[in-house]
Amino acid sequence: MNSENDWPSRQGGDLHPSRVPTKIASRSHVLARAHWYLWILFIQLQIADIVTTNRALAIPGNWEANPLMKLSQTHLGSGWWLPKVAVIGFAAVAVPNSLRPWPMFFAVCYYVIIVTNNLASL
Protein backbone atom coordinates (compact mmCIF):
# COMPACT_ATOMS: atom_id res chain seq x y z
CA MET A 1 0.00 0.00 0.00
CA ASN A 2 3.06 2.26 0.01
CA SER A 3 3.19 2.50 -3.76
CA GLU A 4 2.03 5.71 -5.40
CA ASN A 5 -0.28 3.68 -7.64
CA ASP A 6 -2.22 2.40 -4.63
CA TRP A 7 -3.42 5.82 -3.53
CA PRO A 8 -7.16 6.36 -4.29
CA SER A 9 -6.47 9.68 -6.00
CA ARG A 10 -4.19 7.94 -8.50
CA GLN A 11 -6.50 5.03 -9.34
CA GLY A 12 -9.30 6.84 -11.16
CA GLY A 13 -7.12 8.36 -13.86
CA ASP A 14 -6.89 11.70 -12.08
CA LEU A 15 -4.62 14.46 -13.27
CA HIS A 16 -0.95 13.75 -13.57
CA PRO A 17 0.96 15.14 -10.55
CA SER A 18 2.88 17.59 -12.72
CA ARG A 19 -0.38 19.23 -13.83
CA VAL A 20 -1.73 19.93 -10.36
CA PRO A 21 0.58 22.88 -9.54
CA THR A 22 -0.22 24.41 -12.93
CA LYS A 23 -3.91 24.21 -12.20
CA ILE A 24 -3.43 25.84 -8.79
CA ALA A 25 -1.21 28.53 -10.29
CA SER A 26 -3.76 29.31 -12.97
CA ARG A 27 -6.52 29.59 -10.36
CA SER A 28 -4.46 32.02 -8.32
CA HIS A 29 -3.68 33.93 -11.50
CA VAL A 30 -7.40 34.21 -12.29
CA LEU A 31 -8.17 35.35 -8.75
CA ALA A 32 -5.37 37.91 -8.84
CA ARG A 33 -6.70 39.24 -12.14
CA ALA A 34 -10.22 39.44 -10.69
CA HIS A 35 -8.79 41.31 -7.70
CA TRP A 36 -7.19 43.92 -9.97
CA TYR A 37 -10.34 44.29 -12.07
CA LEU A 38 -12.34 44.88 -8.90
CA TRP A 39 -9.80 47.48 -7.71
CA ILE A 40 -10.01 49.32 -11.04
CA LEU A 41 -13.81 49.23 -10.91
CA PHE A 42 -13.73 50.42 -7.29
CA ILE A 43 -11.53 53.40 -8.19
CA GLN A 44 -13.77 54.27 -11.13
CA LEU A 45 -16.79 54.13 -8.84
CA GLN A 46 -15.04 56.47 -6.39
CA ILE A 47 -14.51 58.99 -9.19
CA ALA A 48 -18.13 58.57 -10.27
CA ASP A 49 -19.22 59.08 -6.66
CA ILE A 50 -17.28 62.34 -6.40
CA VAL A 51 -18.63 63.67 -9.70
CA THR A 52 -22.25 62.65 -9.07
CA THR A 53 -22.14 63.91 -5.47
CA ASN A 54 -20.90 67.32 -6.63
CA ARG A 55 -23.63 67.53 -9.25
CA ALA A 56 -26.35 66.29 -6.90
CA LEU A 57 -25.34 68.76 -4.17
CA ALA A 58 -25.60 71.60 -6.67
CA ILE A 59 -29.33 70.89 -6.91
CA PRO A 60 -31.38 72.43 -4.07
CA GLY A 61 -32.93 69.88 -1.75
CA ASN A 62 -30.11 67.33 -1.92
CA TRP A 63 -27.75 66.72 0.98
CA GLU A 64 -24.83 64.49 1.89
CA ALA A 65 -25.94 61.40 3.82
CA ASN A 66 -22.46 60.35 4.98
CA PRO A 67 -21.60 62.33 8.13
CA LEU A 68 -17.84 62.06 7.55
CA MET A 69 -18.11 63.41 4.02
CA LYS A 70 -20.47 66.12 5.24
CA LEU A 71 -17.85 67.16 7.81
CA SER A 72 -15.22 67.11 5.09
CA GLN A 73 -17.43 69.25 2.85
CA THR A 74 -17.97 71.74 5.67
CA HIS A 75 -14.28 72.17 6.46
CA LEU A 76 -12.64 71.66 3.05
CA GLY A 77 -15.23 73.12 0.69
CA SER A 78 -14.67 72.05 -2.90
CA GLY A 79 -11.72 69.85 -1.89
CA TRP A 80 -13.96 67.65 0.27
CA TRP A 81 -12.94 64.59 -1.73
CA LEU A 82 -9.23 64.77 -0.81
CA PRO A 83 -9.60 62.70 2.41
CA LYS A 84 -11.47 60.10 0.37
CA VAL A 85 -8.56 59.86 -2.08
CA ALA A 86 -6.11 59.59 0.82
CA VAL A 87 -8.05 56.70 2.39
CA ILE A 88 -8.31 54.89 -0.96
CA GLY A 89 -4.59 55.36 -1.57
CA PHE A 90 -3.79 54.06 1.90
CA ALA A 91 -6.05 51.04 1.36
CA ALA A 92 -4.40 50.29 -1.98
CA VAL A 93 -0.99 50.17 -0.31
CA ALA A 94 -1.94 48.65 3.05
CA VAL A 95 -4.36 45.95 1.95
CA PRO A 96 -2.45 42.96 0.66
CA ASN A 97 -3.52 41.31 -2.55
CA SER A 98 -5.57 38.53 -1.09
CA LEU A 99 -6.82 35.71 -3.23
CA ARG A 100 -10.30 36.25 -1.88
CA PRO A 101 -12.04 38.83 -4.00
CA TRP A 102 -15.31 38.87 -2.05
CA PRO A 103 -14.48 41.85 0.26
CA MET A 104 -13.69 44.01 -2.75
CA PHE A 105 -16.74 42.62 -4.54
CA PHE A 106 -18.98 43.81 -1.69
CA ALA A 107 -17.29 47.22 -1.66
CA VAL A 108 -17.88 47.55 -5.41
CA CYS A 109 -21.53 46.54 -4.98
CA TYR A 110 -21.93 49.10 -2.19
CA TYR A 111 -20.55 51.90 -4.34
CA VAL A 112 -22.68 50.85 -7.30
CA ILE A 113 -25.67 51.47 -5.02
CA ILE A 114 -24.27 54.83 -3.88
CA VAL A 115 -23.53 56.07 -7.40
CA THR A 116 -26.93 54.83 -8.59
CA ASN A 117 -28.57 56.75 -5.73
CA ASN A 118 -26.61 59.87 -6.69
CA LEU A 119 -27.68 59.50 -10.31
CA ALA A 120 -31.30 59.06 -9.25
CA SER A 121 -31.16 62.37 -7.37
CA LEU A 122 -29.95 64.30 -10.43
DSSP file (Angstrom, degrees, kcal/mol; ACC not computed):
  #  RESIDUE AA STRUCTURE BP1 BP2  ACC     N-H-->O    O-->H-N    N-H-->O    O-->H-N    TCO  KAPPA ALPHA  PHI   PSI    X-CA   Y-CA   Z-CA
    1    1 A M              0   0    0      0, 0.0     5,-0.0     0, 0.0     0, 0.0   0.000 360.0 360.0 360.0  -0.4    0.0    0.0    0.0
    2    2 A N        +     0   0    0      4,-0.0     2,-0.1     3,-0.0     5,-0.0   0.556 360.0 104.8 -86.2  -7.6    3.1    2.3    0.0
    3    3 A S  S >  S-     0   0    0      1,-0.1     3,-1.4     2,-0.0     4,-0.4  -0.440  77.4-127.7 -73.9 146.4    3.2    2.5   -3.8
    4    4 A E  G >  S+     0   0    0      1,-0.3     3,-0.9     2,-0.2     6,-0.2   0.804 108.5  61.8 -62.3 -28.6    2.0    5.7   -5.4
    5    5 A N  G 3  S+     0   0    0      1,-0.2    -1,-0.3     5,-0.1    -3,-0.0   0.654  94.8  62.4 -74.3 -14.2   -0.3    3.7   -7.6
    6    6 A D  G <  S+     0   0    0     -3,-1.4    -1,-0.2     4,-0.1    -2,-0.2   0.625  76.4 106.2 -85.8 -13.4   -2.2    2.4   -4.6
    7    7 A W  S X> S-     0   0    0     -3,-0.9     3,-1.3    -4,-0.4     4,-0.9  -0.432  75.6-129.3 -67.0 139.6   -3.4    5.8   -3.5
    8    8 A P  H >> S+     0   0    0      0, 0.0     4,-0.8     0, 0.0     3,-0.5   0.838 106.8  58.9 -59.8 -33.2   -7.2    6.4   -4.3
    9    9 A S  H 34 S+     0   0    0      1,-0.2     5,-0.5     2,-0.2    -4,-0.1   0.742 107.6  46.8 -69.6 -19.9   -6.5    9.7   -6.0
   10   10 A R  H X4 S+     0   0    0     -3,-1.3     3,-0.8    -6,-0.2    -1,-0.2   0.647 100.4  67.9 -92.3 -17.5   -4.2    7.9   -8.5
   11   11 A Q  H << S+     0   0    0     -4,-0.9    -2,-0.2    -3,-0.5    -1,-0.1   0.826  90.5  57.7 -78.0 -31.5   -6.5    5.0   -9.3
   12   12 A G  T 3< S-     0   0    0     -4,-0.8    -1,-0.2     1,-0.1    -2,-0.1   0.271 118.1 -98.3 -87.4  14.1   -9.3    6.8  -11.2
   13   13 A G    <   +     0   0    0     -3,-0.8    -2,-0.1     2,-0.1     3,-0.1   0.831  64.5 172.5  76.1  30.8   -7.1    8.4  -13.9
   14   14 A D        -     0   0    0     -5,-0.5    -1,-0.1     1,-0.2    -4,-0.0   0.008  43.9 -57.6 -63.4 178.3   -6.9   11.7  -12.1
   15   15 A L        -     0   0    0      1,-0.1    -1,-0.2     2,-0.1    -2,-0.1  -0.197  61.5-100.4 -58.4 147.2   -4.6   14.5  -13.3
   16   16 A H    >>  -     0   0    0      1,-0.1     3,-2.0    -3,-0.1     4,-0.8  -0.447  34.2-115.7 -65.4 142.9   -1.0   13.7  -13.6
   17   17 A P  T 34 S+     0   0    0      0, 0.0     3,-0.5     0, 0.0    -1,-0.1   0.799 113.8  60.1 -55.9 -30.8    1.0   15.1  -10.5
   18   18 A S  T 34 S+     0   0    0      1,-0.2     4,-0.5     2,-0.2    -2,-0.0   0.718 102.3  53.8 -72.2 -17.6    2.9   17.6  -12.7
   19   19 A R  T <> S+     0   0    0     -3,-2.0     4,-2.1     1,-0.1    -1,-0.2   0.706  90.8  74.6 -87.7 -21.0   -0.4   19.2  -13.8
   20   20 A V  H  X S+     0   0    0     -4,-0.8     4,-2.2    -3,-0.5     5,-0.2   0.934  94.8  47.8 -62.2 -49.7   -1.7   19.9  -10.4
   21   21 A P  H  > S+     0   0    0      0, 0.0     4,-2.7     0, 0.0    -1,-0.2   0.867 110.8  53.9 -60.2 -33.9    0.6   22.9   -9.5
   22   22 A T  H  > S+     0   0    0     -4,-0.5     4,-2.5     2,-0.2    -2,-0.2   0.910 108.2  49.2 -64.6 -41.4   -0.2   24.4  -12.9
   23   23 A K  H  X S+     0   0    0     -4,-2.1     4,-1.8     2,-0.2    -1,-0.2   0.905 113.1  46.6 -65.4 -40.9   -3.9   24.2  -12.2
   24   24 A I  H  X S+     0   0    0     -4,-2.2     4,-2.3     2,-0.2    -2,-0.2   0.909 112.5  50.6 -66.3 -42.3   -3.4   25.8   -8.8
   25   25 A A  H  X S+     0   0    0     -4,-2.7     4,-2.1     1,-0.2    -2,-0.2   0.896 109.7  50.1 -63.6 -39.9   -1.2   28.5  -10.3
   26   26 A S  H  X S+     0   0    0     -4,-2.5     4,-2.3     2,-0.2    -1,-0.2   0.867 109.3  51.8 -68.9 -33.9   -3.8   29.3  -13.0
   27   27 A R  H  X S+     0   0    0     -4,-1.8     4,-2.4     2,-0.2    -2,-0.2   0.919 111.2  46.6 -66.4 -42.3   -6.5   29.6  -10.4
   28   28 A S  H  X S+     0   0    0     -4,-2.3     4,-2.5     1,-0.2    -2,-0.2   0.859 110.9  53.4 -67.9 -33.0   -4.5   32.0   -8.3
   29   29 A H  H  X S+     0   0    0     -4,-2.1     4,-2.2     2,-0.2    -2,-0.2   0.915 109.6  47.8 -65.6 -41.9   -3.7   33.9  -11.5
   30   30 A V  H  X S+     0   0    0     -4,-2.3     4,-2.4     2,-0.2    -2,-0.2   0.911 113.0  48.2 -64.6 -42.5   -7.4   34.2  -12.3
   31   31 A L  H  X S+     0   0    0     -4,-2.4     4,-2.3     2,-0.2    -2,-0.2   0.887 110.8  50.7 -66.9 -38.2   -8.2   35.4   -8.7
   32   32 A A  H  X S+     0   0    0     -4,-2.5     4,-2.0     2,-0.2    -1,-0.2   0.902 110.9  49.1 -65.3 -39.5   -5.4   37.9   -8.8
   33   33 A R  H  X S+     0   0    0     -4,-2.2     4,-2.4     2,-0.2    -2,-0.2   0.919 110.6  50.0 -64.5 -43.0   -6.7   39.2  -12.1
   34   34 A A  H  X S+     0   0    0     -4,-2.4     4,-2.5     1,-0.2    -2,-0.2   0.892 108.1  54.7 -61.6 -39.0  -10.2   39.4  -10.7
   35   35 A H  H  X S+     0   0    0     -4,-2.3     4,-2.1     1,-0.2    -1,-0.2   0.924 109.9  45.6 -60.2 -45.2   -8.8   41.3   -7.7
   36   36 A W  H  X S+     0   0    0     -4,-2.0     4,-2.5     2,-0.2    -2,-0.2   0.889 111.2  52.1 -68.3 -38.8   -7.2   43.9  -10.0
   37   37 A Y  H  X S+     0   0    0     -4,-2.4     4,-2.5     1,-0.2    -1,-0.2   0.910 110.3  49.1 -62.1 -40.9  -10.3   44.3  -12.1
   38   38 A L  H  X S+     0   0    0     -4,-2.5     4,-2.6     2,-0.2    -2,-0.2   0.892 110.1  51.2 -66.0 -38.5  -12.3   44.9   -8.9
   39   39 A W  H  X S+     0   0    0     -4,-2.1     4,-2.5     2,-0.2    -2,-0.2   0.927 111.0  48.0 -63.1 -44.2   -9.8   47.5   -7.7
   40   40 A I  H  X S+     0   0    0     -4,-2.5     4,-2.3     1,-0.2    -2,-0.2   0.923 113.6  47.1 -62.3 -44.2  -10.0   49.3  -11.0
   41   41 A L  H  X S+     0   0    0     -4,-2.5     4,-2.3     1,-0.2    -1,-0.2   0.891 110.8  52.9 -64.0 -39.3  -13.8   49.2  -10.9
   42   42 A F  H  X S+     0   0    0     -4,-2.6     4,-1.8     2,-0.2    -2,-0.2   0.915 110.0  47.4 -62.2 -43.8  -13.7   50.4   -7.3
   43   43 A I  H  X S+     0   0    0     -4,-2.5     4,-2.0     2,-0.2    -2,-0.2   0.904 111.4  50.9 -66.2 -40.8  -11.5   53.4   -8.2
   44   44 A Q  H  X S+     0   0    0     -4,-2.3     4,-2.4     1,-0.2    -1,-0.2   0.890 109.4  51.1 -62.8 -38.4  -13.8   54.3  -11.1
   45   45 A L  H  X S+     0   0    0     -4,-2.3     4,-2.4     2,-0.2    -1,-0.2   0.847 106.6  54.7 -67.7 -33.1  -16.8   54.1   -8.8
   46   46 A Q  H  X S+     0   0    0     -4,-1.8     4,-2.2     2,-0.2    -2,-0.2   0.920 109.9  46.4 -64.4 -42.8  -15.0   56.5   -6.4
   47   47 A I  H  X S+     0   0    0     -4,-2.0     4,-2.5     2,-0.2    -2,-0.2   0.922 112.9  49.6 -64.0 -43.8  -14.5   59.0   -9.2
   48   48 A A  H  X S+     0   0    0     -4,-2.4     4,-2.7     1,-0.2     5,-0.3   0.874 109.3  53.1 -62.8 -36.7  -18.1   58.6  -10.3
   49   49 A D  H  X S+     0   0    0     -4,-2.4     4,-2.3     2,-0.2    -2,-0.2   0.916 109.8  47.5 -64.1 -43.2  -19.2   59.1   -6.7
   50   50 A I  H  X S+     0   0    0     -4,-2.2     4,-2.3     2,-0.2    -2,-0.2   0.939 115.6  44.4 -63.8 -46.7  -17.3   62.3   -6.4
   51   51 A V  H  X S+     0   0    0     -4,-2.5     4,-2.1     1,-0.2    -2,-0.2   0.937 117.0  43.9 -65.1 -47.5  -18.6   63.7   -9.7
   52   52 A T  H  X S+     0   0    0     -4,-2.7     4,-2.6     1,-0.2    -1,-0.2   0.847 112.4  53.2 -70.1 -32.3  -22.2   62.7   -9.1
   53   53 A T  H  X S+     0   0    0     -4,-2.3     4,-2.6    -5,-0.3    -1,-0.2   0.934 109.3  48.9 -66.2 -44.3  -22.1   63.9   -5.5
   54   54 A N  H  X S+     0   0    0     -4,-2.3     4,-0.9    -5,-0.2    -2,-0.2   0.917 115.1  44.5 -60.3 -43.4  -20.9   67.3   -6.6
   55   55 A R  H  < S+     0   0    0     -4,-2.1     4,-0.5     1,-0.2     3,-0.4   0.905 114.1  49.0 -68.6 -40.5  -23.6   67.5   -9.3
   56   56 A A  H >< S+     0   0    0     -4,-2.6     3,-1.1     1,-0.2     6,-0.3   0.884 108.8  52.9 -67.3 -37.4  -26.3   66.3   -6.9
   57   57 A L  H 3< S+     0   0    0     -4,-2.6    -1,-0.2     1,-0.3    -2,-0.2   0.712  98.9  64.8 -72.4 -18.0  -25.3   68.8   -4.2
   58   58 A A  T 3< S+     0   0    0     -4,-0.9    -1,-0.3    -3,-0.4    -2,-0.2   0.683  88.9  81.4 -74.1 -17.0  -25.6   71.6   -6.7
   59   59 A I  S X  S-     0   0    0     -3,-1.1     3,-1.6    -4,-0.5    62,-0.0  -0.785  93.3-113.1 -90.6 127.2  -29.3   70.9   -6.9
   60   60 A P  T 3  S+     0   0    0      0, 0.0     3,-0.1     0, 0.0    -2,-0.1  -0.295  99.5  34.5 -59.1 141.2  -31.4   72.4   -4.1
   61   61 A G  T 3  S+     0   0    0      1,-0.4     2,-0.3    -4,-0.1    -4,-0.1   0.226  91.9 108.2  98.8 -12.2  -32.9   69.9   -1.7
   62   62 A N    <   +     0   0    0     -3,-1.6    -1,-0.4    -6,-0.3     2,-0.3  -0.728  43.2 177.7 -96.2 149.1  -30.1   67.3   -1.9
   63   63 A W        -     0   0    0     -2,-0.3     2,-0.5    -3,-0.1     7,-0.0  -0.945  35.9 -95.3-144.0 163.7  -27.8   66.7    1.0
   64   64 A E        -     0   0    0     -2,-0.3     6,-0.0     1,-0.1   -11,-0.0  -0.710  26.7-166.8 -83.5 127.2  -24.8   64.5    1.9
   65   65 A A        +     0   0    0     -2,-0.5    -1,-0.1     4,-0.0     3,-0.1   0.757  67.1  83.8 -85.4 -26.8  -25.9   61.4    3.8
   66   66 A N     >  -     0   0    0      1,-0.2     4,-2.3     2,-0.0     5,-0.2  -0.688  68.0-154.2 -81.5 117.4  -22.5   60.3    5.0
   67   67 A P  H  > S+     0   0    0      0, 0.0     4,-2.1     0, 0.0    -1,-0.2   0.833  92.7  52.9 -64.1 -31.9  -21.6   62.3    8.1
   68   68 A L  H  > S+     0   0    0      2,-0.2     4,-2.1     1,-0.2     5,-0.1   0.906 112.0  44.3 -69.7 -40.1  -17.8   62.1    7.5
   69   69 A M  H  > S+     0   0    0      2,-0.2     4,-2.7     1,-0.2    -1,-0.2   0.853 111.3  54.7 -70.8 -33.9  -18.1   63.4    4.0
   70   70 A K  H  X S+     0   0    0     -4,-2.3     4,-2.0     2,-0.2    -2,-0.2   0.915 109.3  47.6 -64.1 -41.5  -20.5   66.1    5.2
   71   71 A L  H  X S+     0   0    0     -4,-2.1     4,-2.2     2,-0.2     5,-0.2   0.908 112.1  50.1 -63.1 -42.5  -17.9   67.2    7.8
   72   72 A S  H  X S+     0   0    0     -4,-2.1     4,-2.7     1,-0.2     5,-0.4   0.895 110.1  50.2 -63.0 -40.5  -15.2   67.1    5.1
   73   73 A Q  H  X S+     0   0    0     -4,-2.7     4,-1.2     1,-0.2    -1,-0.2   0.866 110.2  51.2 -65.9 -35.8  -17.4   69.3    2.9
   74   74 A T  H  < S+     0   0    0     -4,-2.0    -2,-0.2    -5,-0.2    -1,-0.2   0.914 120.9  31.2 -67.2 -43.1  -18.0   71.7    5.7
   75   75 A H  H  < S+     0   0    0     -4,-2.2    -2,-0.2    -5,-0.1    -1,-0.2   0.773 129.3  33.8 -90.3 -27.7  -14.3   72.2    6.5
   76   76 A L  H >< S-     0   0    0     -4,-2.7     3,-1.6     1,-0.2     2,-0.2   0.562  82.7-163.6-107.6  -9.7  -12.6   71.7    3.1
   77   77 A G  G >< S+     0   0    0     -4,-1.2     3,-1.2    -5,-0.4    -1,-0.2  -0.438  74.9   2.7  65.4-126.7  -15.2   73.1    0.7
   78   78 A S  G 3  S+     0   0    0      1,-0.3     3,-0.4    -2,-0.2    -1,-0.3   0.651 129.7  62.6 -72.5 -13.4  -14.7   72.1   -2.9
   79   79 A G  G X   +     0   0    0     -3,-1.6     3,-1.8     1,-0.2    -1,-0.3   0.046  64.8 122.1 -94.7  26.3  -11.7   69.9   -1.9
   80   80 A W  T <   +     0   0    0     -3,-1.2     4,-0.4     1,-0.3    -1,-0.2   0.729  65.9  62.3 -60.2 -23.1  -14.0   67.6    0.3
   81   81 A W  T 3> S+     0   0    0     -3,-0.4     4,-1.9     1,-0.2    -1,-0.3   0.574  77.8  87.7 -83.4  -9.5  -12.9   64.6   -1.7
   82   82 A L  H <> S+     0   0    0     -3,-1.8     4,-2.3     1,-0.2    -1,-0.2   0.900  87.0  50.2 -60.5 -43.4   -9.2   64.8   -0.8
   83   83 A P  H  > S+     0   0    0      0, 0.0     4,-2.3     0, 0.0    -1,-0.2   0.873 108.6  54.7 -61.9 -32.9   -9.6   62.7    2.4
   84   84 A K  H  > S+     0   0    0     -4,-0.4     4,-2.2     2,-0.2    -2,-0.2   0.915 108.5  47.3 -64.0 -42.8  -11.5   60.1    0.4
   85   85 A V  H  X S+     0   0    0     -4,-1.9     4,-2.7     2,-0.2    -1,-0.2   0.890 110.8  52.8 -65.0 -39.6   -8.6   59.9   -2.1
   86   86 A A  H  X S+     0   0    0     -4,-2.3     4,-2.4     2,-0.2    -2,-0.2   0.914 110.1  47.0 -63.2 -42.7   -6.1   59.6    0.8
   87   87 A V  H  X S+     0   0    0     -4,-2.3     4,-2.5     2,-0.2    -2,-0.2   0.905 113.0  48.9 -66.4 -41.2   -8.0   56.7    2.4
   88   88 A I  H  X S+     0   0    0     -4,-2.2     4,-2.3     2,-0.2    -2,-0.2   0.916 112.1  49.0 -64.8 -42.6   -8.3   54.9   -1.0
   89   89 A G  H  X S+     0   0    0     -4,-2.7     4,-1.5     2,-0.2    -2,-0.2   0.910 111.6  49.0 -62.1 -42.5   -4.6   55.4   -1.6
   90   90 A F  H  X S+     0   0    0     -4,-2.4     4,-3.2     1,-0.2     5,-0.3   0.916 111.3  49.7 -62.2 -43.2   -3.8   54.1    1.9
   91   91 A A  H  X S+     0   0    0     -4,-2.5     4,-2.3     1,-0.2    -2,-0.2   0.879 107.0  55.2 -63.9 -38.0   -6.1   51.0    1.4
   92   92 A A  H  < S+     0   0    0     -4,-2.3    -1,-0.2     1,-0.2    -2,-0.2   0.846 117.8  35.0 -64.7 -32.9   -4.4   50.3   -2.0
   93   93 A V  H  < S+     0   0    0     -4,-1.5    -2,-0.2    -3,-0.2    -1,-0.2   0.871 122.8  42.6 -86.7 -40.6   -1.0   50.2   -0.3
   94   94 A A  H  < S+     0   0    0     -4,-3.2    -3,-0.2    -5,-0.2    -2,-0.2   0.832  96.3  79.0 -80.3 -34.3   -1.9   48.7    3.1
   95   95 A V  S  < S-     0   0    0     -4,-2.3    -1,-0.0    -5,-0.3     2,-0.0  -0.646  80.1-134.5 -81.1 119.9   -4.4   46.0    2.0
   96   96 A P        -     0   0    0      0, 0.0     2,-1.6     0, 0.0    -2,-0.1  -0.312  28.6 -96.9 -69.6 157.3   -2.4   43.0    0.7
   97   97 A N        -     0   0    0      2,-0.1     2,-0.1    -2,-0.0   -65,-0.0  -0.587  52.0-169.8 -74.0  92.7   -3.5   41.3   -2.6
   98   98 A S        -     0   0    0     -2,-1.6   -63,-0.1     2,-0.2    -3,-0.0  -0.475  29.7-129.2 -82.7 158.7   -5.6   38.5   -1.1
   99   99 A L  S    S+     0   0    0     -2,-0.1    -1,-0.1     1,-0.1    -2,-0.1   0.278  89.6  87.7 -89.5  11.5   -6.8   35.7   -3.2
  100  100 A R        -     0   0    0      1,-0.1     4,-0.3   -68,-0.0    -2,-0.2  -0.909  53.6-178.8-110.8 105.2  -10.3   36.2   -1.9
  101  101 A P     >  +     0   0    0      0, 0.0     4,-2.3     0, 0.0     5,-0.2   0.521  57.8  94.6 -82.5  -2.7  -12.0   38.8   -4.0
  102  102 A W  H  > S+     0   0    0      1,-0.2     4,-2.3     2,-0.2     5,-0.2   0.845  79.7  53.8 -65.3 -34.8  -15.3   38.9   -2.0
  103  103 A P  H  > S+     0   0    0      0, 0.0     4,-1.9     0, 0.0    -1,-0.2   0.936 114.1  42.7 -63.2 -41.4  -14.5   41.9    0.3
  104  104 A M  H  > S+     0   0    0     -4,-0.3     4,-2.5     2,-0.2    -2,-0.2   0.862 110.7  57.4 -69.2 -34.2  -13.7   44.0   -2.8
  105  105 A F  H  X S+     0   0    0     -4,-2.3     4,-2.4     1,-0.2    -1,-0.2   0.921 108.0  46.4 -60.8 -44.1  -16.7   42.6   -4.5
  106  106 A F  H  X S+     0   0    0     -4,-2.3     4,-2.4     2,-0.2    -1,-0.2   0.878 111.2  51.9 -67.0 -36.8  -19.0   43.8   -1.7
  107  107 A A  H  X S+     0   0    0     -4,-1.9     4,-2.2     2,-0.2    -2,-0.2   0.906 110.5  48.6 -64.6 -40.8  -17.3   47.2   -1.7
  108  108 A V  H  X S+     0   0    0     -4,-2.5     4,-1.9     2,-0.2    -2,-0.2   0.926 111.4  49.5 -64.3 -44.2  -17.9   47.5   -5.4
  109  109 A C  H  X S+     0   0    0     -4,-2.4     4,-1.8     1,-0.2    -2,-0.2   0.901 109.5  52.6 -60.7 -41.1  -21.5   46.5   -5.0
  110  110 A Y  H  X S+     0   0    0     -4,-2.4     4,-1.9     1,-0.2    -1,-0.2   0.924 111.3  45.5 -61.0 -45.6  -21.9   49.1   -2.2
  111  111 A Y  H  X S+     0   0    0     -4,-2.2     4,-2.7     2,-0.2     5,-0.2   0.763 105.8  59.9 -74.8 -23.4  -20.6   51.9   -4.3
  112  112 A V  H  X S+     0   0    0     -4,-1.9     4,-2.3     2,-0.2    -1,-0.2   0.920 108.0  46.9 -62.8 -42.4  -22.7   50.8   -7.3
  113  113 A I  H  X S+     0   0    0     -4,-1.8     4,-2.3     2,-0.2    -2,-0.2   0.912 112.9  48.9 -63.7 -43.3  -25.7   51.5   -5.0
  114  114 A I  H  X S+     0   0    0     -4,-1.9     4,-2.4     2,-0.2    -2,-0.2   0.936 113.6  44.7 -64.2 -47.3  -24.3   54.8   -3.9
  115  115 A V  H  X S+     0   0    0     -4,-2.7     4,-2.7     1,-0.2    -1,-0.2   0.896 112.8  52.2 -66.0 -38.8  -23.5   56.1   -7.4
  116  116 A T  H  X S+     0   0    0     -4,-2.3     4,-2.1    -5,-0.2    -1,-0.2   0.904 109.7  49.7 -61.9 -40.7  -26.9   54.8   -8.6
  117  117 A N  H  X S+     0   0    0     -4,-2.3     4,-1.3     2,-0.2    -2,-0.2   0.908 110.7  49.9 -63.7 -42.0  -28.6   56.8   -5.7
  118  118 A N  H  < S+     0   0    0     -4,-2.4     4,-0.3     1,-0.2     3,-0.3   0.916 111.0  49.0 -62.1 -42.8  -26.6   59.9   -6.7
  119  119 A L  H >< S+     0   0    0     -4,-2.7     3,-1.1     1,-0.2    -1,-0.2   0.865 107.4  55.3 -65.2 -35.1  -27.7   59.5  -10.3
  120  120 A A  H 3< S+     0   0    0     -4,-2.1    -1,-0.2     1,-0.2    -2,-0.2   0.794 104.7  54.1 -67.6 -26.9  -31.3   59.1   -9.3
  121  121 A S  T 3<        0   0    0     -4,-1.3    -1,-0.2    -3,-0.3    -2,-0.2   0.492 360.0 360.0 -87.3  -1.6  -31.2   62.4   -7.4
  122  122 A L    <         0   0    0     -3,-1.1    -1,-0.2    -4,-0.3    -2,-0.1   0.476 360.0 360.0 -80.5 360.0  -29.9   64.3  -10.4
